[in-house]
Amino acid sequence: MADSPGSEKTKSSSLMDNLLGLLRIRIKRGVNLAVRDVRSSDPYVVVKLDKQKLKTRVIKKDVNPEWNEDLTLSITDPSTPIKLTVYDHDTFSKDDKMGNAEIDIRPYIEALKVDVDDIPNGTTIARVQPCRTNCLSEESAITLVDRKVVQDICLRLRNVECGEVEIQLQWIELPGSKGLS
């Protein structure tokens, strides 16, 4: 459905009407990231969705950084992929790209619609297989943990010689939002 010109104003005034909820992305760690400085890199992660842009802190001189940082995005359209890019922080020049990946949250959103009341904690609700159309480096499980549906993902970075980023998705219901039903 295409937006008509000038509909941007009505879109912003009805953000809560279009908002499905919040997605917490825990950026856990990077694995075997590319070297962009002399012997190491100073990596950080930028996550983008539409006009939202969030980033982690910089970890100095580490190609296997542990961020364990939560970034939270507002979700209005689950079919829009989330873009993740790893950069090497440089003090005196433009930061170098260290690869990127896209996160398709549609399988996760579908798993959130499952009634989990009678499902035991620790149960795997769904599995997502790596394929040419996603950036998964291994099978991704969507699991019920502490009565919350979470997805652990290992992303293989594209446009770079090596590197993976491990993340976890968790949904946050927002009172007053449209919700997933």
Order of alpha helices (4+ residues) and beta strands (2+ residues): alpha-alpha-beta-beta-beta-beta-beta-beta-alpha-beta-beta-beta-beta
